[in-house]
Structure formats: structure tokens, C-alpha cells
Amino acid sequence: MSTPLPTSRLPRTAPPSPRAPRAPRFPRLPHTMPGQLGRATALVAGVVLFLTALPILTMIAMSFSAADTLEFPPHAYSLHWYRAAWHSFVSPDATDTLSMGAALSTSLVVALSTMLIATLVSVPAAYALSRYRFRGKPAVEQLVALPLVYPLVMLGLSLLLVFNVLPVELGVGRLVIAHVILALPFTVKNCAASVASIGPEFEEAALVMGASPSRALIDVVLPLMRPGILAGMLFAFIVSFNEFTVTFFLYSIDTMTLPVWLYSRTVSSLDPTVFCFAVVIVAIDFALIWLLEKLIGDEGVAL
């Protein structure tokens, strides 16, 4: 007869424990946080930037070539063509119909005139487009931006036909008119961006303090529009100084700008000194853009 085992020796089974709550699943963090570039994105950005800078790098390399003809890549480097460019600028060849100095003077006159006229037109236009509602406002905004999408060849040809019908010869004036048309989208857009950032309460406060509407505009609005006005002025100068397509239809021997003069040198003799002059022009443009960033940063800049 078997004796029962004592209770202390019996195997004890643990009571079933309650199921622990499952931890919530959070999404896996990406390898790159916001503000950081991944490898693929950095590679694509590097390739795009390299392709963008490739023409400028090629032009700089060709300007330092020691060869007597245009060849790429250069087999040797020297300042030979820079010395020739300086000599042609200081003492131009008598066979040239127009010197580089005269073309540069024409470009500066046209660019400065374009900058001033476009700014004087754009400031009140941007204020009216931003502050007032009137019939046909969308159409006016589209017309202002039209030169950005209008084919430049057709624009130059159309302006040539119009100017030839006029009974007076405008000379440099027709270049200024054409360049103002091309610069207006940049000046109006930058001035309008500055006006949009200025609330109407500033003018209302000036009116409450006893200022007239014109004084409120001059003493309050215009100083606050300074970033957009400066940005528009510099963009207008750069656009006018580098414009070639429309200018090619409207220039004459006495009103040849620097881009047209450089083109004539490459067509007639493939002169490598044009690369030296082009490097100087690019350096001037970079200096103006650097000046723009130092003066106003990103405020009021609209492209």
C-alpha cells in the first residue's frame, strides 16, 4: 500500500501571470535627421553643382592657357592672354571699329540708367499691387512677369520693328528701354516682397501721429522697403550688364555693349582674350551678389 507524498514535496506550478502590455512600436528613425543630407542626396547635389559650375571652370582654365589657339584642356598655363587683354584695353588696335573701353562705357551707362529707371517705376508699382485692389490687377501682374517667359529673340525682333517705325533715332535710349522691360520683373517682385512684409499698421500709426499719407509713405514705408529696393537695383544692373540676345537686335556701331563686343571678337578671330574679359565680368557679378548678401541677406530677395 503506497503512502501519499507530503505536500511540501509536490511540484508547485507557478500561477499564470497576467500578460505584460506590449510596448508601443515607434517608427524607426531615419538615418539622416532634418537638416542633414543623405549620401545619395549629397551626391546628386554635388553633381548638379559641378555641372552648373563647369562652364565657368572651363572658361577660367582657358583664360590661363599658354597656347596660341583655343584648345581644351590646355597643355600649359600662363598669364599670356591676360597681358594681351590688358594691352588691348589700354591701347586698342586701330583696326578695331570699336574699342573694349568704349563698349564697357556703353554697358555701364545702359546698366546704370536701367537700374535707376526700373527702380523708380517699380517702387510705386509694387506698392499699388500690394496695397490696392482694382480691376485688372491679375492681368497687370501677369504683364509685369511676361518678359521672364517671352522668347528673347522675338522680343528683340519686335522692339527692332517698333523702333524703326519711330521718326526719331533713340540711340542708346532704345537699349535702355529694352533693358528696363527685361529688368522690371526682378525689381517689381523684390519691391513687392518688401511691401508684403510691411503691415498696414505702420502707416496707420504714422497717420494717427499726425503724418500725412505722403509723409507716412516716405518716412515709414520706403525705409522699410530698403532691402527689396536694393535687391531689385542690383538685379537690374546685373541683368542689363550681361544682356546679349535682345541687345544684338538693337545695337549699332556707336552703341555696342560689352557682351556684343565679346561676341564679335569670337566670331571674327576666335580671340582667346575674350575668356580673360569674361572672367573679369563673372568676378564683377560675383562681387555684386556678395555685396547684396552682405547688405540685406535674404530679406526682400525674390527671384
C-alpha positions as CSV (number, residue, x, y, z in Angstrom):
1,M,0.0,0.0,0.0
2,S,1.5,3.3,-1.1
3,T,1.8,6.2,1.2
4,P,0.9,9.6,-0.1
5,L,3.7,12.1,-0.6
6,P,3.9,15.0,1.7
7,T,2.5,18.2,0.4
8,S,5.8,20.1,0.6
9,R,7.4,17.6,-1.8
10,L,4.8,18.0,-4.5
11,P,5.9,20.1,-7.6
12,R,4.5,23.5,-7.5
13,T,3.2,25.2,-10.6
14,A,3.5,29.0,-10.8
15,P,0.2,30.7,-11.2
16,P,-0.4,32.1,-14.6
17,S,1.0,35.6,-14.7
18,P,-1.0,38.3,-16.4
19,R,0.2,39.1,-19.9
20,A,2.5,42.1,-19.9
21,P,1.4,45.0,-22.0
22,R,3.1,45.1,-25.4
23,A,5.4,48.1,-25.8
24,P,4.2,50.5,-28.5
25,R,6.0,50.4,-31.8
26,F,7.6,53.6,-32.7
27,P,8.6,54.3,-36.3
28,R,12.2,53.7,-37.0
29,L,14.2,56.9,-37.1
30,P,15.7,57.7,-40.5
31,H,19.5,57.6,-40.9
32,T,19.5,61.3,-41.5
33,M,17.7,63.9,-39.4
34,P,16.0,67.0,-40.8
35,G,18.6,69.5,-42.0
36,Q,21.1,66.8,-42.9
37,L,21.8,65.4,-46.3
38,G,22.0,61.7,-47.1
39,R,24.7,60.2,-49.2
40,A,22.5,59.9,-52.3
41,T,21.1,63.4,-51.9
42,A,24.6,64.9,-51.3
43,L,25.9,63.0,-54.4
44,V,23.1,64.3,-56.6
45,A,23.6,67.9,-55.2
46,G,27.3,67.7,-55.8
47,V,26.8,66.5,-59.4
48,V,24.3,69.3,-60.1
49,L,26.6,72.0,-58.6
50,F,29.5,70.7,-60.6
51,L,27.6,70.7,-63.9
52,T,26.4,74.3,-63.0
53,A,30.0,75.5,-62.4
54,L,31.6,73.5,-65.3
55,P,31.2,76.3,-67.9
56,I,32.7,78.8,-65.6
57,L,35.6,76.5,-64.6
58,T,36.2,75.8,-68.3
59,M,36.3,79.5,-69.1
60,I,38.7,80.2,-66.2
61,A,41.0,77.3,-67.3
62,M,41.0,78.6,-70.9
63,S,41.9,82.1,-69.8
64,F,45.2,80.8,-68.3
65,S,46.1,78.7,-71.4
66,A,49.6,79.2,-72.8
67,A,48.6,78.1,-76.3
68,D,48.2,80.5,-79.1
69,T,44.9,79.0,-80.2
70,L,41.8,77.7,-78.4
71,E,42.4,74.2,-77.2
72,F,40.9,72.3,-74.3
73,P,42.3,71.1,-72.0
74,P,45.3,73.5,-72.0
75,H,48.7,71.7,-72.1
76,A,50.4,74.6,-70.2
77,Y,49.3,77.6,-68.2
78,S,50.5,81.2,-68.2
79,L,49.3,84.8,-67.9
80,H,50.0,85.4,-71.6
81,W,46.4,86.2,-72.6
82,Y,45.8,88.4,-69.6
83,R,48.7,90.6,-70.6
84,A,47.3,90.7,-74.2
85,A,43.8,91.6,-72.8
86,W,45.2,94.4,-70.7
87,H,47.2,95.7,-73.7
88,S,44.1,95.7,-75.9
89,F,42.2,97.5,-73.2
90,V,44.9,100.2,-72.6
91,S,45.9,100.7,-76.3
92,P,43.3,99.2,-78.6
93,D,44.1,98.2,-82.1
94,A,43.5,100.9,-84.8
95,T,41.8,98.3,-87.0
96,D,39.0,97.7,-84.4
97,T,35.8,99.6,-85.2
98,L,35.1,99.9,-81.5
99,S,37.4,99.6,-78.5
100,M,36.7,97.5,-75.5
101,G,36.8,100.6,-73.3
102,A,34.0,102.2,-75.4
103,A,31.9,99.1,-75.2
104,L,32.4,98.9,-71.4
105,S,31.4,102.6,-71.1
106,T,28.2,101.9,-73.1
107,S,27.4,98.9,-70.9
108,L,27.9,100.9,-67.7
109,V,25.7,103.8,-69.0
110,V,22.9,101.5,-70.1
111,A,23.1,99.4,-66.9
112,L,23.1,102.4,-64.5
113,S,20.2,104.0,-66.4
114,T,18.2,100.8,-66.4
115,M,18.8,100.3,-62.7
116,L,17.5,103.8,-61.9
117,I,14.5,103.9,-64.2
118,A,13.4,100.4,-63.3
119,T,13.6,101.2,-59.6
120,L,11.7,104.5,-60.0
121,V,8.9,102.6,-61.9
122,S,8.9,99.5,-59.6
123,V,8.6,101.1,-56.2
124,P,5.1,102.8,-56.8
125,A,4.0,99.8,-59.0
126,A,4.9,97.3,-56.2
127,Y,3.1,99.4,-53.6
128,A,0.0,99.7,-55.7
129,L,-0.1,96.0,-56.5
130,S,0.4,95.1,-52.8
131,R,-1.9,97.6,-51.1
132,Y,-4.8,98.2,-53.5
133,R,-7.5,96.2,-55.2
134,F,-8.5,97.3,-58.7
135,R,-10.0,95.8,-61.8
136,G,-7.4,94.1,-64.0
137,K,-4.9,93.6,-61.2
138,P,-4.1,89.9,-62.1
139,A,-3.6,91.0,-65.7
140,V,-1.1,93.7,-64.7
141,E,0.8,91.2,-62.6
142,Q,1.0,88.8,-65.5
143,L,2.2,91.5,-67.9
144,V,4.9,92.5,-65.4
145,A,6.2,88.9,-65.3
146,L,5.8,88.3,-69.1
147,P,9.4,89.1,-70.0
148,L,10.6,86.2,-67.9
149,V,8.8,83.7,-70.2
150,Y,8.7,85.7,-73.5
151,P,11.2,84.4,-76.1
152,L,14.1,86.9,-76.1
153,V,14.7,86.6,-79.8
154,M,11.0,87.5,-80.5
155,L,11.2,90.4,-78.0
156,G,14.3,91.8,-79.7
157,L,12.8,91.5,-83.1
158,S,9.6,93.1,-82.0
159,L,11.4,96.0,-80.4
160,L,13.5,96.5,-83.5
161,L,10.4,96.8,-85.7
162,V,8.8,99.3,-83.3
163,F,11.9,101.5,-83.0
164,N,12.4,101.5,-86.8
165,V,8.9,103.0,-87.2
166,L,9.6,105.9,-84.9
167,P,10.5,109.1,-86.6
168,V,13.4,109.8,-84.2
169,E,16.6,107.8,-83.6
170,L,16.9,106.9,-79.9
171,G,20.5,105.6,-80.0
172,V,21.4,104.3,-76.5
173,G,17.8,105.1,-75.4
174,R,16.4,102.0,-77.2
175,L,18.8,99.8,-75.4
176,V,17.7,101.3,-72.1
177,I,14.1,100.8,-72.9
178,A,14.6,97.2,-73.8
179,H,16.7,96.5,-70.7
180,V,14.1,98.2,-68.4
181,I,11.5,95.8,-69.8
182,L,13.7,92.9,-69.0
183,A,14.6,94.1,-65.5
184,L,11.1,95.1,-64.4
185,P,10.1,91.6,-63.3
186,F,13.1,91.4,-60.9
187,T,12.6,94.9,-59.5
188,V,8.9,94.8,-59.1
189,K,9.0,91.3,-57.5
190,N,11.6,92.3,-54.9
191,C,9.9,95.6,-54.0
192,A,6.6,93.8,-53.8
193,A,8.1,91.2,-51.4
194,S,9.3,94.0,-49.1
195,V,5.9,95.8,-49.2
196,A,4.1,92.5,-48.4
197,S,6.3,92.1,-45.2
198,I,5.2,95.6,-44.0
199,G,1.8,95.6,-42.3
200,P,-0.6,98.5,-42.9
201,E,-0.5,99.2,-39.1
202,F,2.8,101.0,-39.6
203,E,1.1,103.5,-41.9
204,E,-1.9,103.7,-39.7
205,A,0.3,104.5,-36.7
206,A,2.0,107.3,-38.6
207,L,-1.4,108.7,-39.7
208,V,-2.6,108.6,-36.1
209,M,0.5,110.6,-35.0
210,G,-0.4,113.3,-37.5
211,A,1.6,112.5,-40.6
212,S,0.0,112.9,-44.0
213,P,-0.3,109.9,-46.3
214,S,2.6,111.1,-48.4
215,R,4.8,111.6,-45.3
216,A,3.9,108.2,-44.0
217,L,4.9,106.6,-47.3
218,I,8.2,108.5,-47.5
219,D,9.2,108.3,-43.8
220,V,7.9,104.9,-42.9
221,V,7.2,102.6,-45.9
222,L,10.2,103.5,-48.0
223,P,12.9,102.9,-45.3
224,L,11.3,99.5,-44.6
225,M,11.4,98.7,-48.3
226,R,15.1,99.3,-48.4
227,P,16.1,95.5,-48.7
228,G,13.8,94.9,-51.6
229,I,14.8,98.2,-53.3
230,L,18.5,97.4,-53.1
231,A,18.0,93.8,-54.3
232,G,16.0,95.0,-57.3
233,M,18.5,97.6,-58.1
234,L,21.4,95.1,-58.1
235,F,19.5,92.6,-60.1
236,A,18.5,95.2,-62.7
237,F,22.2,96.2,-63.0
238,I,23.3,92.6,-63.5
239,V,20.6,91.7,-66.0
240,S,21.3,94.8,-68.0
241,F,25.1,94.5,-67.9
242,N,25.0,90.8,-69.1
243,E,22.1,91.1,-71.6
244,F,23.0,89.9,-75.1
245,T,20.1,88.4,-77.1
246,V,17.8,91.5,-77.2
247,T,20.8,93.9,-77.4
248,F,22.0,92.0,-80.5
249,F,18.9,93.2,-82.4
250,L,19.1,96.8,-81.3
251,Y,22.8,97.8,-81.1
252,S,24.8,99.9,-83.6
253,I,28.5,100.5,-84.0
254,D,28.2,103.5,-81.7
255,T,26.0,101.7,-79.1
256,M,27.7,98.3,-78.9
257,T,27.7,96.9,-75.4
258,L,30.4,94.7,-73.8
259,P,28.6,91.3,-74.4
260,V,28.1,92.1,-78.1
261,W,31.7,93.3,-78.4
262,L,32.9,90.0,-76.9
263,Y,30.7,88.0,-79.3
264,S,32.1,90.0,-82.3
265,R,35.7,89.2,-81.2
266,T,35.0,85.4,-81.0
267,V,33.2,85.4,-84.4
268,S,35.8,87.4,-86.2
269,S,39.1,85.9,-84.9
270,L,38.4,83.4,-82.1
271,D,40.5,85.7,-79.9
272,P,41.3,83.9,-76.6
273,T,41.5,87.2,-74.7
274,V,37.7,87.1,-74.6
275,F,38.0,84.5,-71.9
276,C,40.0,86.9,-69.8
277,F,37.4,89.6,-70.2
278,A,34.6,87.1,-69.4
279,V,36.4,86.1,-66.2
280,V,36.5,89.7,-65.2
281,I,32.8,90.1,-65.9
282,V,32.0,87.0,-63.8
283,A,34.1,88.3,-61.0
284,I,32.2,91.6,-61.1
285,D,28.9,89.7,-61.0
286,F,30.0,87.6,-58.0
287,A,31.2,90.8,-56.2
288,L,27.7,92.3,-56.7
289,I,25.9,89.2,-55.5
290,W,28.3,89.1,-52.4
291,L,27.5,92.8,-51.8
292,L,23.8,92.1,-52.0
293,E,24.1,89.3,-49.4
294,K,26.2,91.4,-47.1
295,L,23.8,94.4,-47.3
296,I,20.4,92.7,-46.9
297,G,21.0,89.0,-46.5
298,D,17.9,87.0,-47.6
299,E,15.4,89.8,-46.7
300,G,13.4,91.1,-49.6
301,V,15.2,89.0,-52.2
302,A,12.7,87.3,-54.5
303,L,13.7,85.6,-57.8
